[in-house]
């Protein structure tokens, strides 16, 4: 548990400007993931990262505007650790940061099918 708090604290110390620029890149990349039903596809993807306890706790809020996801507001309020992991998942480079498991899985999967199975 202490290790998890340490990691979250470390993500909280990342430059606000860096995170703002990363948010902009993630937002642009998400809109370009699909050619059809963009709002639905983007919302489904973002909700896969969303967790709640059915009561009052959630790891971030998913905002809506005019019946669709308000991606800018949702990403702006998302914790740094989730935004960075999301960026890595959609192949956005995060220089100086190491949320590398998705990247490692892709590299290992291409080079060695049995290594990929270990993940």
C-alpha positions as CSV (number, residue, x, y, z in Angstrom):
1,X,0.0,0.0,0.0
2,X,2.8,2.4,0.8
3,X,4.5,1.7,-2.5
4,X,1.2,2.6,-4.3
5,X,1.0,5.9,-2.5
6,X,4.6,6.6,-3.3
7,X,3.9,6.1,-7.0
8,X,0.8,8.3,-7.0
9,X,2.8,11.0,-5.2
10,X,5.6,10.8,-7.7
11,X,3.1,11.2,-10.6
12,X,1.6,14.2,-8.8
13,X,5.0,16.0,-8.9
14,X,5.2,16.0,-12.7
15,X,5.2,19.4,-14.3
16,X,1.8,20.9,-14.9
17,X,2.9,22.1,-18.3
18,X,4.1,18.7,-19.3
19,X,0.8,17.2,-18.2
20,X,-1.2,19.8,-20.1
21,X,0.7,19.1,-23.3
22,X,0.3,15.4,-22.8
23,X,-3.4,15.9,-22.3
24,X,-3.6,17.7,-25.6
25,X,-1.8,14.9,-27.4
26,X,-3.9,12.2,-25.8
27,X,-7.1,14.0,-26.7
28,X,-6.1,14.4,-30.3
29,X,-5.0,10.8,-30.5
30,X,-8.2,9.5,-29.0
31,X,-10.3,11.4,-31.6
32,X,-8.2,9.8,-34.3
33,X,-8.5,6.2,-33.1
34,X,-11.6,5.5,-35.0
35,X,-13.3,6.7,-38.2
36,X,-16.8,5.7,-37.2
37,X,-18.9,6.6,-34.1
38,X,-16.1,8.7,-32.7
39,X,-18.0,9.8,-29.6
40,X,-19.1,6.3,-28.7
41,X,-15.7,4.8,-29.4
42,X,-13.8,7.4,-27.3
43,X,-16.3,7.2,-24.4
44,X,-16.1,3.4,-24.4
45,X,-12.3,3.6,-24.3
46,X,-12.2,6.2,-21.5
47,X,-14.7,4.3,-19.4
48,X,-12.5,1.2,-19.5
49,X,-10.1,3.2,-17.3
50,X,-12.9,4.4,-15.0
51,X,-13.4,2.7,-11.6
52,X,-16.0,3.4,-8.9
53,X,-17.3,1.7,-5.8
54,X,-21.0,2.3,-6.7
55,X,-21.2,5.0,-4.0
56,X,-19.1,8.1,-3.7
57,X,-15.6,7.1,-4.8
58,X,-14.3,7.1,-8.4
59,X,-10.8,7.3,-9.8
60,X,-11.9,10.2,-12.1
61,X,-15.1,11.7,-13.4
62,X,-16.4,11.2,-16.9
63,X,-17.9,14.6,-18.0
64,X,-20.6,14.9,-20.6
65,X,-21.8,17.8,-22.7
66,X,-24.9,17.7,-25.0
67,X,-25.3,13.9,-24.3
68,X,-21.7,13.0,-25.3
69,X,-18.4,12.7,-23.5
70,X,-16.7,16.0,-22.9
71,X,-13.2,14.6,-23.5
72,X,-11.3,17.7,-22.7
73,X,-12.8,18.2,-19.3
74,X,-12.6,14.5,-18.5
75,X,-8.9,14.3,-19.4
76,X,-8.1,17.6,-17.6
77,X,-9.4,16.2,-14.3
78,X,-7.9,12.7,-14.7
79,X,-5.1,11.8,-12.3
80,X,-1.6,12.1,-13.8
81,X,-0.9,8.4,-13.4
82,X,-4.0,7.3,-15.4
83,X,-3.4,9.9,-18.2
84,X,0.3,8.7,-18.5
85,X,-0.8,5.1,-18.7
86,X,-3.5,5.9,-21.2
87,X,-0.9,7.8,-23.3
88,X,1.4,4.8,-23.3
89,X,-1.5,2.5,-24.2
90,X,-2.3,4.5,-27.3
91,X,1.4,4.7,-28.3
92,X,2.1,8.3,-27.3
93,X,5.7,8.7,-26.2
94,X,6.2,9.9,-22.6
95,X,9.9,10.9,-22.5
96,X,11.5,10.6,-19.1
97,X,8.6,8.5,-17.7
98,X,8.4,4.7,-17.6
99,X,4.9,3.4,-18.0
100,X,6.5,0.9,-20.2
101,X,4.5,-2.3,-19.8
102,X,2.2,-1.7,-22.9
103,X,5.3,-0.9,-25.0
104,X,7.2,-3.9,-23.7
105,X,4.3,-6.1,-24.5
106,X,4.2,-4.8,-28.1
107,X,7.9,-5.1,-28.6
108,X,8.2,-8.6,-27.1
109,X,5.1,-9.8,-28.9
110,X,6.7,-8.9,-32.3
111,X,10.0,-10.4,-31.4
112,X,9.0,-13.5,-29.4
113,X,5.6,-15.0,-29.0
114,X,6.4,-16.9,-25.9
115,X,7.8,-13.9,-24.1
116,X,4.6,-12.0,-24.9
117,X,2.6,-14.8,-23.2
118,X,4.5,-14.1,-20.0
119,X,2.6,-10.8,-19.7
